[in-house]
Amino acid sequence: MPKIAVIADDLTGANATSVLLTKQGFCAMTYLDESKFNDRLNQSSDVIAISTGSRGMSEKEAYDAVVKAVSKFAEKETVLYSKRIDSTLRGNIGSEITAMLDYLKDYTAIAVPAYPASKRTCINGMLYVDNVLLEKTDAAKDAKTPVNCSDIRDIIQKQYSGDTALIDINCVNKGISYLKDRIISAKEEGLRVIVIDAADDKDIKLIAKAVKESAIKVFAVDPGPFTAALAGQLTVSKNTHTKVFLIIGSITPLTNKQVENLKKAYDTLLVNINCRNLLNKEDFEEEYEKAEKLIIQNTNSRIIGITADFAEIIDLKIQSEKLGITQEALSGLISNKIARIALSIIDKISESIRGIYTSGGDITVAVLNAFNADGIYIKNEVLPLAVYGSIINGTYDNLPIITKGGLVGDENALIRCVEYMLLRI
């Protein structure tokens, strides 16, 4: 049986949450409805998402459809239940939460409707779309299931007879320990639906950690991001051993922002290489050993690698004159050293590396040379000036690779490149 059960009110939602989970290494399957559910096929999957097709149904029909779907999963084998809801709160939200609560009798519903990547945020219990109250957006004009309210608890309580708790953004900002205590207090007060604000992905990850530490039995109510964050806290996918290795040698303000955003979005370990220490043997060995130790000891992150800052060299002109070589030769020497460190680490964990990413033209050339490769078989464009392909010949023949320039793309370009790779390994 799967570890994660997702009940969605339409197939698009089932697919959307499933793909967020696949990016974390989970294997996912979606079903058109509960009658298509095939337990034999499910043995190889971490995630099963069932569409109830209930968004436009009556309140009673939606309730019954959710009960039928959730009853397919054995509680003792399911680590996480998720009630996937629309990101603009359309449909039978309260009725479907009620169905989950009635079936999972000792569970608490944790509702985190925020989806920051799609500009959905929750502040003081109100849902905003691109900083506009939900009721003032096109969701209010939806022909089938209009939404004329922005208050999340009010929307839930239209079809849910119990009281709900709100943990606002000020409480979230006080940290995991405080948030955990608030969740436990709400549970002890008998409140089975807890709505929690979130302004960004960092908030969602913090909430997931607090829920785990609370040790209470919960199911997620959200459009996907909270389910994915909670899954990362409560269970380990079969594919966490498959990793993408990043080799970033072009550090600019833009690259720094790209790296920063990647770390916010994903559990990422990038070890910084001090370029000052690459020009003599003893310091080089020290840098390599430091990076190797940190990366090999990390068993959870799917995104790992090294970054190198050429600004750490005092001055390329002065340093090249000291060494009696040109600045171009010195730059190439540093790139080659970085590539050697990357190759040595990858050699040690090659069974888990399913793809690499390189940033900076010199670094990409140095990496291909270190791998004894002949070039790259180009397969697709990830974004302008960033390409996806596979290595031709050499030590890691056919290994997937994405490469882009350091000044290429916007602040989320690295996230898009990594996500592109994660979906293909």
N, C-alpha and C positions, 0 to 999 in steps of 0.2 A: 504493500500500500504506500501511497505517497506521504511525504512528510508535511506537505503544505496543501491545504484545500481552499480554493478560491471559488466563491459563489458570486457570480456577476449578473447584473440584470440585462446585459446584452453581450453578444459575441465580441464586439469591438472592445468593450471593457475587459472581458476575460483575456483577450489577446494583449491588451495594453499592460495589465499587471503582470502577465506571464513573461513578457519580454523584459521588464525590469528585473525579474528574478533570474532570467537566463544570463543577464549581464553579470550576475554575481556567481555564475557557475552552475546554477540549478538547471536541470533538464525538465522542461515543461510540456504539457499537452493540454489542449483546450477541446471541449466538447460542445456541440450545438445545443444539446439539452441533456437532462439526466437519463433519458432513455437510451442514449448512445454510449453511455458510460460502460467501459469494458475493463473489468478488473484484471483480466489476464494481461492485457497490453500495458496496464499501469505499473507493473512490477519494475519497469526500468525507469520510471519517471519520479522525480522529486516533487513535482508540482502538478496537480490536476485542477484545471479551472473549468467550471461548468456554467454555461449561460442558461439562465432561466427564461430569457426573453420576456421579462416581466415589467419592463419600464412602463409600458402603456396599458398594462392589465388593470383590473379593478384591485382594490386593496385586498380583498379576500383571495382572489386568484393569485396575486403576488405572494401572499403569505404561504399558501399551499405549495406553490412552485418552489419556494426556498426550502421549506421543510423537506420536500421530496429530494431536493438536490443535496442538502447537508446530511441527510440520513444515509447517503451512499458511503460515508466515511466513518471508519471505526475510530472512536475517540482515543483508544489506547495507543493507536499507531500514528495519530495525527499530531504533529508538534505545533502547528499553527493553522487556525481557521481565519479566513478573511472574507468579510462581506464587502465586495467591491461596489462602490457607489459612483455615480456620475460626478465629474469634476465641477459641474454647475448644479448639483443637487436635484436634478430632475428625477422623476419616478416615485416609486413607493418606498421612500427611505425608511420611515418609521415602521411601516408594516413588515418590511423585510428584516429590520433589526429585531423586531418583536419575534419573528419566526426563529431567528438564530438563538435568541435568548430562551425561548420556550423549549427548543430542542437541546441546547447546551445549558442545562439548568443551573450549574454552579459557575458559569462564566460571566465575565463583565465585558461589556462592549467599550472599547477605546476608540473614539471617533476623532480622526485627525484629517479633516477634508482638504488640507492644503496640498497644492501641487506646484511648488515654486518654479519649476522648469517651464510650466505652462502659465505662469503668472497668476496662479491661484494662491492667495494667502488668507490666513484666518487671524483676525485681531479682535479681541474683546468679544469673541463668539460670533463675529460677523464675517461672512465670506466676501472677499474682494477679488475681482478679475481685472488684472492690470490696473490696480489701485482704484477701481470703480466698484461701488457696492453691487452685488450680484443682481439685485432687483432692477438696477438701472442699465443692465446689459441686454444683449439680444436673447439671453436665456429667458427673460420675462416674456418674450414674444414667441417662444417656441409653440408651434401649432398644436402639437400633441400633448406635451407636458410642460406648460409654462410655469415659471417660478417667479412669484411676485413678492418674495421675502428674502432678506439677506441673513436673518438670524438663524443660525444652524440649529439651535435647540428648539426654536419655534417650528421649524420645518419637520424635525424628528417627532415632536410631540403632537403634530396633527394626526399621526397614526400610531402613537405610542402612549399608553395610559400612565406610565410611571413618571417619576421625576428624573431629571437629568442634572449632572454636575457640570460646571464650567471651570476649567483651569486656564486662566488667561495668560497672556504673553509675559506679564510681569512675574508670574510664578515660574514660568518656563525659564526666564532669564536668571532665576536664582540658583539654577543648577540641578544636577541629578538627584542629590540627596533630598533637597527640599521638594522637588517634584515627586519623587518616590513616596515621600510621606503624605503628600496631598492625595495621591492616587489611593494609597492604603486607607486614608481617612474617609474618602468618598465611598470606598467599598464597605468599610465598617458601618457607615451610615445607611447602608442598604441601597445605595444608588448604583444601578446596574448599567447605566449609560453615562460615560464620562467624555465630554467634548474638550479637546485640548487645542489651544492656539498654536500656530507655527507660522513664522514669517519667512523662513528659508530652510534649506536642506539640513543645515547645521542643527536647527531646532528639532527637526524630525528625528535625526539620529540621537539627539539627547533624550527625546521622549522615549525612543525605543530602548535605550539603555536603562532609563528609569523604570520602565515597565518590567524589564527583565529583573531588575534588582528588587522590585516589589514582590516578586514570586507569587503573584496571584494569577489565576487562570483567566485569560483574556482572549477575545478575538478582535481583529482589526476591522475598523470601518473607515474606508478611505478610497481614493481613486488610484492608489498604487504605491506611491513613495513610502508611506508608513509601513505598509505590508512588507515591502522590500527591506526596509531598515530593520524591522522586527525579525524578519526571517534571518538576517545576518547575525542577530543577537541570539536567537533561540536554537538555531540549527546550523549545521555545516554541510555545504553541498558536496556532492561527489566530485565536483570538478575544481575545488579550491586548490588542488595541486597543479592545475594548469594555469600558467602565468604568462603575462606579457612583460618583456624586458625593455625598458626605455633607456636610451643612450642620448642624453641631451648635452650637446657641446656648444650650442649657440645661446648664450644667456644675455638677453636684452630685457628692458622693462616689460615689453610685451610677453616674452617667454616666461618671465617671472610670474606675471599675472595668469598666464595659461596654466602654469604649474600649480599656482595657488588655488585656482578654481577646480582643477582636477582633484586636488587633495580634499577640497570641501565636498566634492561629489562622490568620491570613492576612497576606500581604505587603500592608501598608497604609501609605499616606502621608497623614497629616493635618497640615496646617499650622496652628499656633496663631495666632490673631489677637489682638493686644494691644488690648483695648477702650479703653485710655487714649488710644490714638493715632487713634481714629476721629472725634474731635470737632473737629479742625482739618484744613484741606485738605492741607497739606504732609505731615503725619504719616499721614493717610489714604492718600495716594498711595504713601507708602513701604510701608505695610502691604500694600496691593494688589499692588505690584510684587514684594515679597518672596514673597507667596503664589503669584502667577502664575509667577514664575521657577521656584520649587521644584516646582510641580505639572507645568508644561509640560515641564520637563527629565526628569521621571520617565516612562519608557516601559514599565516592567515591571509596576507595581502596577495591579491591576484595581479596587482600592478606594482612592479618593482623596477629598480634600475639605478643609474648613476647620472648625476649632473655635474658639469664642470664649468667653472667660471673663468674665462680667459682674463678677466680683469684682475684676477689674483696674481697674474704675472706682473712684476713691478712696472715694466715698460718693455714692450716687444722690441723696440729699437735698441734700448740699452742692453737688454739681455742677449739679443742676437749678436751685438758687437762683442760682448764678453765671450761668447761661444765661437765667434768667428764664422757665423753663418748668416744667411739672409733672414729677414723677418718672415718671408714666405716659408723658408725651410724650418724655422722655429715653430711656426704655427702648425706645420705638418708634423713635426716631431711630437708636439703636445697631443695632437689628434691621434697619432699612432699609439701613444702611451695610454690614452683613454680607451681606445679600442682594445688594446691588450688587456687592460683591466676587465673590460666587459667580457671579452672572450674567455678569460680565465675563470670568471665567476659562472658564466653560462655553461662552460665545460663541466663544472662541478654539479650543476642542477639541470643538466640538459633534458632529463626525462620530464621535467615540468614546464619547460619553456616551449610555448606553442606559437609564439610570434614575437617580433621585435619592432621597435619604433626608433627611428633616428631623427635628430633635429640638427640641421646645419650641414651644408654641403661637404665641408672638409671631414666632418665626423662620419658621414655616410660612406665616403670613399675609403676612409681609414678602416671602418668596420668591415666593408666588403673585402678589402685587402687582407685584414686579419683573419677572416673566414676562408681565405683562399678562393673567393667566389669570382666568377667571371662577369657578373652583372645582375640585373633584376629583370625578371619576366613580368612586365607591366600588365595588370589585369583591370584596374579601374582607377578612377579619380575619386578620392574621398571628399576633397574640396579643392578649389583652385590652388594649384601649386603644391598639392599633397597627394601622393600616389600610393596605391596599394598593389602589391605584387608578391612574388616569391623569389628567393635567392637562387641563382643559377650556379650549379656545381659547387665544389668546395666542401668544407667541413659540415656545413649545415644546408646542404642542397635541398631546395624546395621549402625551406622555412619561410612562412609568411612574413612580410615586412611592409611597414608604412614609413615613408620618409617625407619630410617637408622642411622648408627653410625656416630659420629662426624668426624671421619677420613676416611670416605668412599667417594669414587668418586673423580672426578676432580673438577676444579673450577666452572664448569657449572652444577654440579650434582643437586644442589638445584633447579635450573631453570627447569631441566628435571623432577624432582619429582613434582614440582608445576604444570607444564604444563600437566603432566599425570593426575593429580587430576582435573584440570580445565576442561579437556575434558570429565570428567566422572560425573560431578555434574550438 
